[in-house]
Amino acid sequence: MNAQLLFAVLVGLQAAHSLEETVFGLYDLLPYINWIDRLRPGGAFLFFMVGNTLFVSFGIWCYLARVRPKARNAGVFVMLWVILETLNGILHPAWSLAAGTYIPGTGTAPFLLVAALVLFWRWTSEQAGEGPTLRGAPD
């Protein structure tokens, strides 16, 4: 699988992750969003849902406008996503372990971490002109 397709997979995984966070109420655990409920009941849910939708939409734009066409600055967007999703993939499980309970988003976080690290490896190897080094891995 080439880096462009891996990027699309990572954005798709983020969509699933955002859905998990929203369905299981991560917004209820975030004080910087909860204050919105005092202004408008149900506002935190709406704010969180819109924020996640915008984030995934940004990922789709990055793929369509930068990564897929191999724009000169595509690497900036790839590395931004690699960093964000690596942090996402580490922090959710760490928070769950520290809290001693499930934190919404923890179920999909390991998939984000693996996909981000594989994307990093593929992107950097493709930019260096190397082919895949996984045994017999098709593009």
C-alpha positions in Angstrom: 0.0 0.0 0.0 1.5 3.3 -1.0 1.7 6.4 1.3 -1.1 8.2 -0.4 -3.5 5.3 0.2 -2.2 4.9 3.8 -3.0 8.6 4.4 -6.6 8.0 3.2 -6.8 5.0 5.5 -5.5 7.1 8.4 -8.2 9.8 7.8 -10.8 7.0 7.6 -9.6 5.7 11.0 -9.8 9.2 12.4 -13.5 9.3 11.3 -14.1 6.0 13.1 -12.2 7.4 16.2 -14.3 10.6 16.2 -17.5 8.6 16.0 -16.4 6.4 19.0 -15.5 9.6 20.9 -18.8 11.2 20.1 -21.1 8.2 20.7 -19.5 7.3 24.0 -19.4 10.9 25.2 -15.8 12.1 25.4 -17.1 15.6 25.4 -18.6 14.9 28.9 -15.0 14.4 30.2 -13.5 17.6 28.7 -14.0 20.7 31.0 -13.0 23.0 28.2 -16.1 21.9 26.2 -18.5 21.2 29.1 -18.9 24.9 29.9 -20.9 25.2 26.7 -23.7 23.1 28.2 -24.2 25.9 30.8 -24.8 28.3 27.9 -27.0 25.9 25.9 -28.0 22.4 27.1 -26.7 19.9 24.6 -24.2 22.5 23.2 -21.1 20.5 24.2 -22.3 17.5 22.1 -23.0 19.8 19.1 -19.7 21.6 19.5 -17.7 18.4 19.8 -19.5 16.8 16.8 -19.0 19.8 14.6 -15.3 20.0 15.7 -14.7 16.4 14.8 -16.5 16.8 11.5 -14.3 19.7 10.6 -11.2 17.8 11.6 -12.1 14.8 9.4 -13.1 17.2 6.6 -9.7 18.8 6.9 -8.1 15.4 6.6 -10.2 14.7 3.4 -9.1 18.0 2.0 -5.4 17.3 2.8 -5.7 14.0 1.0 -7.6 15.3 -2.1 -5.7 18.6 -2.4 -2.2 17.9 -1.2 -1.3 14.2 -0.6 -3.0 12.4 -3.5 -1.7 14.8 -6.2 1.7 14.8 -4.5 1.8 18.6 -4.0 5.2 20.1 -3.1 4.0 20.7 0.5 2.3 17.3 0.9 5.0 16.2 3.3 4.0 19.0 5.7 0.4 17.7 5.9 1.5 14.1 6.1 3.8 14.8 9.0 1.2 17.0 10.8 -1.2 14.0 10.6 1.4 11.5 11.7 2.2 13.7 14.8 -1.5 14.3 15.7 -2.5 10.7 15.3 0.6 9.3 17.0 -0.3 11.5 20.0 -3.9 10.5 19.8 -2.9 6.8 19.7 -0.7 7.2 22.8 -2.7 9.6 24.9 -6.1 7.9 24.9 -4.7 4.5 26.2 -2.5 6.4 28.7 -5.5 8.4 30.0 -7.5 5.2 30.3 -4.8 3.5 32.3 -4.3 6.5 34.5 -8.0 6.8 35.1 -8.4 3.1 35.6 -11.4 3.1 33.2 -12.4 3.3 29.6 -12.0 6.7 28.1 -14.0 7.2 24.9 -11.6 6.9 21.9 -9.4 4.3 23.5 -10.8 1.4 21.4 -9.7 2.9 18.1 -6.6 4.8 19.3 -4.2 1.8 18.8 -5.2 1.6 15.1 -4.4 5.3 14.7 -1.0 4.8 16.3 -0.1 1.8 14.0 -1.4 3.5 10.9 0.4 6.8 11.7 3.7 4.9 12.3 3.3 2.9 9.1 2.5 6.0 7.2 5.6 7.7 8.5 7.7 4.8 7.5 6.2 4.5 4.0 6.2 8.3 3.3 9.9 8.7 4.3 11.0 5.6 2.4 9.1 6.8 -0.7 10.6 10.2 -0.5 14.1 8.7 -0.2 13.4 6.8 -3.4 13.3 3.4 -1.6 10.8 0.8 -2.4 8.8 -1.1 0.2 10.9 -3.3 2.5 8.2 -5.5 3.9 8.6 -8.9 2.4 6.5 -9.2 -0.7 4.2 -6.3 0.3 2.2 -5.2 -2.7 1.6 -1.5 -3.4 
